[in-house]
Amino acid sequence: MSDRSRPNYLDTLAEFAAGAELRTLSALACERARWIIADCLPVIATGMQQPEMKALAAKHLARAGGGNAWVVGTGKRAPAFDAAMLNGTAGTWMELDEGNLFAKGHPGIQVVPAAIATAQELEVTGAELLLAVALGYELSSRISRAADVKLSVHPHGTYGVIGAAIAAGKLKRFTKLQFRELINIASTMGMSSSRRTLLDGATVRNIFTGHSGYMGSMAARLVECGFTGESDSVSAVYGSILSDTGTFDSARVVAGLGSEWLITQSYFKLHPAGRYAHSAIDALEDLLASVPGGRLNISEIERIEVRAYMLAASLAEKKVVSSFGARFSIPFALASILFHGRSGIGSFDDAAVANPAVQALAQRVDLQEDKSFTARYPAEQPVELRIVMRGGAVHTGSCTVTKGEPANPHKPEELIAKFFELGEPVWGRSVTQELYDGVMRLEAIADFRSFADRMTL
């Protein structure tokens, strides 16, 4: 590697990544990393059961060759690169994956598949895996936070490549110089992906997270083989190519590094819908809590008025034509939950999309941005909801901080229930329990590969 001029912030990141140990993490950061791993695995398994994912996994694995990494939800194994790609793609299908408003995206599902797949091909401990996930998540999230990426760019498949690369590099025990090269190489290997894909319900969007795992793993291999990157490709890509303003705040990347942990500001999801829709769903749940029996007669609803921050207001599509598209429509989400009486996978499936009563009710939703709400985002995610009945009665509900955010966290038993509700139909009770127990005690696992080899996922 050459002695080219090295921006100080990249040296700081590289030194931190190379020298970090599990005790470097705060207790909360360590616990959050554990739960991000735990949350990703059953979410991936559920997504892998979708027809498109079954077809992709079958076609891809037929030519992938032998490997030791789980292709979660198939009962099969593959080389680490292929497993990271397939698992990352499946992990965003149901819109149940963890995310982070301050990192401006979903770091976990872009880091965890590559980290687990790499760990299954190496002799590493569970503690090393936990640390690798935390570092990949944290450092890539800091880069994203410091960037002013165009709103038209979908965050999947961009900085997630850096996170996956850092996780793989940590498991491969890279040096400071290797990490610096790795960050520069990985930053050039992301996608300029379109946010419009989610608004159109285009399922190609799910490969973006699979791309992160695959290309992050490839970036680590390139460094091992002697490839080099620009002197500061992070600033070039995130300050010029993907930026609206041409700015990148490199000082913010390392500000508070080691004391402030962005990973602790992540959220978990209980509704299978785009994150911004959750704020409106919370407002609806608030409204229904004051209604006798918690149900409204939908035939008597005249209109539904929603006022929201900009990103929530963007999920305004009323003519939903697919299950995947349903996950990014607030009008559909509210209508389907009102019809079914609950939020769940069934409220967003093909049958719900085909239901004329749900579709008709969605047409009665008026969703508008309130700029004062947008000004409060992301610290708050305010939504106000009014349902006007044909007889003149009005029901109201609101959300200030979306459930699952650190300031309004889900209860631990809710996250545990999610793990088993998603995992058991795919793996059965005993495997689901063994996997859960293992993730909860990752630090005690001396050889993660041996632990993983005992289970078929």
C-alpha positions in Angstrom: 0.0 0.0 0.0 1.3 3.5 -0.8 2.1 6.3 1.6 -0.4 8.6 -0.1 -1.8 11.6 1.9 -4.3 10.2 4.3 -7.2 12.3 5.7 -7.1 12.2 9.5 -10.7 11.1 9.9 -10.0 7.9 7.8 -6.9 7.2 9.9 -9.1 7.6 13.0 -11.7 5.2 11.7 -9.1 2.7 10.6 -7.3 2.8 13.9 -10.5 2.5 15.9 -11.7 -0.5 13.8 -8.4 -2.3 14.1 -8.0 -1.8 17.8 -11.5 -2.2 19.0 -12.3 -5.0 21.4 -15.6 -6.1 22.8 -14.9 -4.1 26.0 -14.7 -1.0 23.7 -18.4 -1.1 23.3 -20.8 0.4 25.9 -23.0 -2.1 27.6 -26.0 -0.7 25.7 -24.2 -0.9 22.3 -23.2 -4.5 23.0 -26.8 -5.5 23.9 -28.2 -3.6 20.9 -25.8 -5.4 18.6 -26.9 -8.8 20.0 -30.6 -7.9 19.5 -29.9 -6.7 15.9 -28.4 -10.1 15.1 -31.3 -11.8 16.8 -33.9 -9.7 15.0 -32.3 -10.2 11.5 -32.3 -14.0 11.5 -36.1 -14.8 11.7 -36.9 -11.8 9.6 -34.6 -13.3 6.9 -36.2 -16.7 7.3 -39.7 -15.3 6.8 -38.6 -13.3 3.7 -37.0 -16.4 2.2 -40.4 -18.1 2.1 -41.7 -15.6 -0.5 -42.2 -17.1 -4.0 -39.6 -14.8 -5.6 -37.0 -15.5 -3.0 -37.6 -19.3 -3.2 -37.1 -19.1 -7.0 -34.0 -16.9 -6.7 -32.4 -19.1 -4.0 -33.1 -22.3 -6.0 -31.6 -20.9 -9.2 -28.6 -19.2 -7.5 -27.7 -22.2 -5.3 -27.8 -24.6 -8.3 -24.6 -22.9 -9.5 -23.1 -21.5 -6.4 -20.9 -24.4 -5.4 -20.2 -25.7 -1.9 -19.9 -23.5 1.2 -20.6 -23.5 4.9 -22.8 -20.4 5.4 -26.5 -20.6 6.2 -28.9 -19.6 3.5 -31.4 -18.8 6.2 -34.9 -20.3 5.7 -33.8 -22.8 3.0 -32.1 -25.5 5.1 -29.1 -25.2 2.7 -25.6 -23.8 2.8 -23.5 -21.8 0.4 -20.2 -19.9 0.0 -20.2 -16.8 2.2 -20.6 -14.3 -0.7 -23.7 -16.1 -2.0 -25.2 -16.5 1.5 -24.7 -12.9 2.3 -26.4 -11.8 -0.9 -29.4 -14.1 -0.6 -29.9 -13.5 3.1 -29.6 -9.7 2.7 -32.1 -9.8 -0.1 -34.7 -11.9 1.9 -34.2 -9.7 5.0 -35.9 -6.6 3.6 -38.8 -8.5 1.8 -41.3 -8.3 4.7 -40.3 -4.8 5.9 -39.7 -6.1 9.4 -36.0 -5.4 9.6 -34.3 -3.1 12.1 -33.4 0.5 11.1 -31.9 3.8 12.3 -33.4 7.2 11.6 -30.1 8.9 12.5 -28.1 6.6 10.1 -30.8 7.3 7.5 -31.5 3.7 6.7 -31.3 0.1 7.7 -27.7 -0.8 8.7 -28.4 -4.1 10.4 -29.7 -6.1 7.5 -26.8 -4.9 5.4 -24.1 -5.9 7.9 -25.4 -9.0 9.7 -25.7 -11.3 6.7 -22.1 -10.7 5.6 -20.8 -11.0 9.2 -22.5 -14.3 10.0 -21.5 -15.8 6.6 -17.9 -14.8 7.1 -17.9 -16.1 10.7 -19.2 -19.5 9.5 -16.2 -19.8 7.2 -13.5 -18.8 9.7 -12.5 -19.9 13.2 -13.8 -17.0 15.2 -15.6 -16.6 18.5 -19.1 -15.4 19.1 -17.6 -12.4 20.8 -15.7 -11.5 17.6 -18.9 -11.8 15.6 -20.8 -9.5 18.0 -18.0 -7.0 17.9 -17.7 -7.1 14.1 -21.5 -6.4 13.7 -21.3 -3.5 16.1 -18.3 -1.9 14.3 -19.7 -2.4 10.8 -23.0 -0.9 11.9 -21.5 2.0 13.8 -18.8 3.2 11.4 -20.9 3.0 8.3 -23.8 4.7 10.1 -21.5 7.6 11.0 -20.5 8.0 7.4 -24.2 8.1 6.4 -25.1 10.6 9.1 -22.3 12.9 8.0 -23.5 12.8 4.3 -26.2 14.8 2.6 -27.3 12.1 0.2 -29.9 13.0 -2.4 -33.4 12.1 -1.2 -33.9 10.3 -4.6 -31.2 7.8 -3.7 -32.5 4.8 -1.7 -30.1 4.2 1.2 -30.0 0.5 0.8 -26.9 -0.7 -1.1 -25.0 2.5 -0.4 -23.2 2.9 2.9 -24.2 -0.7 3.8 -21.4 -1.9 1.6 -19.0 -0.1 3.9 -20.6 -1.7 7.0 -20.5 -5.2 5.6 -16.9 -4.7 4.6 -15.8 -3.5 8.0 -17.5 -6.4 9.7 -15.8 -8.9 7.3 -12.5 -7.1 7.8 -12.7 -7.3 11.6 -13.4 -11.0 11.5 -10.4 -11.4 9.2 -8.4 -9.4 11.8 -7.3 -6.6 9.4 -4.7 -4.1 10.5 -5.1 -0.4 10.6 -3.6 0.0 7.1 -5.9 -2.7 5.7 -9.0 -1.1 7.3 -8.1 2.3 5.7 -7.8 0.7 2.3 -11.0 -1.3 2.9 -13.1 1.7 3.8 -11.9 3.5 0.6 -12.5 0.5 -1.6 -15.9 -0.3 -0.2 -17.2 3.3 -0.5 -16.8 3.0 -4.3 -18.7 -0.3 -4.5 -22.1 0.9 -3.5 -25.2 1.5 -5.7 -26.8 4.7 -6.8 -30.1 3.1 -6.1 -33.5 4.7 -6.6 -35.9 5.5 -3.8 -38.7 5.4 -6.3 -38.5 1.6 -6.3 -40.2 1.4 -2.9 -42.9 3.9 -3.9 -43.6 1.8 -7.0 -43.6 -1.4 -5.0 -40.7 -2.7 -7.2 -39.2 -5.8 -5.6 -35.8 -5.2 -7.3 -35.3 -2.9 -4.3 -34.7 -5.9 -2.1 -31.5 -6.9 -3.9 -29.9 -3.6 -2.7 -29.3 -5.0 0.8 -28.1 -8.3 -0.7 -25.7 -6.2 -2.8 -24.3 -4.7 0.4 -23.4 -8.0 1.9 -22.0 -9.4 -1.3 -19.9 -6.4 -2.3 -18.8 -5.7 1.3 -17.4 -9.2 1.4 -15.8 -8.7 -2.0 -14.2 -5.4 -0.8 -12.5 -7.4 2.0 -11.2 -9.9 -0.5 -9.9 -7.2 -2.8 -7.8 -5.8 0.1 -6.5 -9.2 0.9 -5.4 -9.5 -2.7 -3.6 -6.1 -2.7 -6.2 -3.9 -4.4 -6.1 -0.2 -3.5 -8.7 2.6 -3.4 -8.6 6.4 -3.7 -7.0 8.5 -1.0 -10.4 9.6 0.2 -13.2 7.9 -1.8 -15.6 8.4 1.1 -15.6 12.1 0.6 -15.6 11.8 -3.2 -18.7 9.5 -3.2 -20.7 10.9 -0.4 -19.6 14.5 -0.8 -20.0 14.8 -4.5 -21.5 11.9 -6.4 -24.4 11.1 -4.1 -24.8 14.5 -2.5 -27.4 17.2 -3.2 -25.1 19.9 -1.7 -21.6 18.7 -2.5 -20.7 18.6 1.2 -19.5 15.8 3.5 -18.9 16.6 7.1 -15.8 14.3 7.8 -15.4 15.7 11.3 -18.8 14.5 12.2 -17.9 11.0 11.2 -15.4 10.7 14.1 -17.0 13.1 16.6 -17.7 11.2 19.8 -16.3 8.0 18.4 -16.2 5.4 21.2 -18.4 7.4 23.5 -21.5 8.1 21.4 -22.9 5.0 19.8 -25.4 5.4 16.9 -26.2 1.7 17.2 -28.0 2.4 20.4 -30.4 4.8 18.6 -31.8 2.1 16.3 -35.4 0.9 16.2 -37.1 -2.4 15.9 -40.3 -3.1 13.9 -43.4 -5.0 14.8 -45.4 -4.0 11.7 -44.5 -5.4 8.3 -44.5 -1.9 6.6 -42.1 0.9 5.7 -40.9 2.7 8.8 -42.6 6.0 8.1 -45.9 4.2 7.9 -45.4 3.0 11.5 -45.9 6.5 12.8 -49.4 6.6 11.2 -50.2 3.1 12.5 -49.2 4.2 16.0 -51.6 7.2 15.6 -54.4 4.8 14.5 -53.7 2.5 17.5 -53.9 5.6 19.7 -57.2 6.5 18.2 -58.7 3.0 18.5 -57.7 2.8 22.1 -60.4 5.3 22.9 -63.0 3.6 20.8 -65.3 1.0 22.6 -64.2 -2.4 21.6 -61.3 -1.0 19.6 -63.1 -1.3 16.3 -64.9 1.1 13.9 -67.6 0.3 11.4 -65.6 1.0 8.2 -68.8 1.4 6.2 -69.6 4.5 8.3 -66.2 6.1 7.8 -66.5 9.2 5.6 -62.9 10.2 5.4 -59.5 9.7 7.2 -57.3 12.8 7.5 -53.6 12.3 8.2 -51.1 15.1 8.8 -47.5 13.9 8.9 -43.8 14.7 8.5 -42.4 14.8 4.9 -41.1 11.2 4.6 -44.3 9.7 6.0 -46.4 12.0 3.7 -44.5 10.6 0.7 -46.1 7.2 1.3 -49.3 8.4 -0.2 -50.1 5.8 -2.9 -53.7 4.8 -2.9 -53.8 2.4 -5.9 -51.8 -0.5 -4.4 -51.4 -3.4 -6.7 -49.0 -5.8 -4.9 -48.3 -7.0 -1.4 -44.9 -5.4 -1.5 -46.3 -2.1 -2.6 -48.8 -2.3 0.2 -46.0 -2.0 2.7 -45.2 1.5 1.5 -48.7 3.0 1.4 -50.1 4.7 4.5 -53.6 4.9 3.0 -53.5 1.1 2.4 -52.0 0.4 5.8 -54.7 2.3 7.7 -57.5 0.9 5.6 -56.3 -2.7 5.9 -55.7 -2.5 9.7 -59.2 -0.9 10.2 -60.7 -3.7 8.1 -58.8 -6.6 9.7 -58.8 -5.2 13.2 -55.1 -5.7 13.6 -51.7 -5.2 12.0 -49.9 -8.3 10.9 -48.5 -10.0 7.8 -52.0 -10.9 6.7 -53.0 -7.2 6.6 -50.5 -6.7 3.8 -50.7 -9.9 1.8 -52.1 -10.5 -1.6 -55.6 -11.3 -0.3 -55.7 -7.9 1.5 -54.6 -6.1 -1.6 -57.3 -7.8 -3.6 -60.0 -6.9 -1.0 -62.3 -4.3 -2.6 -63.4 -3.0 0.8 -59.8 -2.3 1.8 -59.1 -0.6 -1.5 -62.3 1.5 -1.3 -61.4 2.7 2.2 -57.9 3.6 1.1 -59.4 6.0 -1.4 -60.9 7.9 1.5 -57.6 8.7 3.1 -56.2 12.3 2.8 -52.5 12.3 3.6 -50.7 15.7 3.7 -47.4 17.0 5.0 -47.3 19.3 7.9 -44.1 21.3 7.6 -44.0 22.0 11.3 -43.9 18.2 11.8 -41.1 17.9 9.3 -39.1 20.4 11.2 -39.3 18.1 14.3 -38.0 15.1 12.4 -35.9 12.9 13.1 -35.9 13.6 16.9 -39.7 13.2 16.7 -41.9 11.6 14.1 -45.2 13.4 14.6 -48.5 12.3 13.0 -52.0 13.4 13.7 -55.0 11.4 12.6 -58.7 12.2 12.3 -61.4 9.8 11.3 -64.7 11.5 10.4 -67.8 9.3 10.5 -70.8 9.8 8.3 -72.9 10.8 11.3 -70.5 13.6 12.2 -68.6 11.9 15.0 -64.9 12.5 14.9 -62.2 10.2 16.4 -58.6 11.5 16.8 -55.2 9.9 17.5 -51.6 11.0 17.4 -48.0 9.8 17.4 -45.1 11.9 18.7 -42.3 9.3 18.8 -42.8 6.0 16.9 -42.9 2.8 18.9 -39.6 1.0 18.8 -37.5 4.2 18.9 -35.1 4.4 21.8 -37.3 7.1 23.4 -40.4 4.8 23.0 -38.9 1.2 23.0 -40.8 -2.0 22.5 -40.9 -4.2 25.6 -38.4 -7.1 25.6 -41.1 -9.6 25.6 -42.5 -8.1 22.4 -39.1 -8.6 20.6 -38.8 -12.2 22.0 -42.4 -12.9 20.8 -41.4 -11.6 17.3 -38.4 -13.9 17.2 -40.4 -17.0 17.9 -43.5 -16.1 15.9 -41.4 -15.6 12.8 -38.9 -18.4 13.5 -41.0 -21.3 14.6 -43.0 -21.8 11.4 -39.7 -22.1 9.4 -37.4 -23.9 11.9 -39.6 -25.5 14.4 -39.6 -24.9 18.1 -36.4 -26.7 19.2 -34.1 -25.1 16.6 -35.7 -21.7 17.2 -35.1 -22.0 20.9 -31.5 -23.2 20.4 -30.7 -20.3 18.0 -32.3 -17.8 20.4 -30.3 -19.1 23.3 -27.1 -19.0 21.3 -27.5 -15.4 20.2 -28.3 -14.3 23.7 -25.0 -15.8 24.9 -22.8 -15.0 21.9 -19.8 -14.0 24.1 -19.7 -17.5 25.6 -19.4 -19.3 22.2 -15.8 -20.2 21.7 -16.2 -21.3 18.0 -19.1 -19.8 16.2 -18.7 -22.1 13.2 -19.1 -25.2 15.3 -22.1 -23.7 17.0 -23.7 -22.9 13.6 -22.8 -26.3 12.2 -25.2 -27.9 14.8 -28.2 -26.2 13.3 -30.0 -26.3 10.0 -31.7 -23.0 9.2 
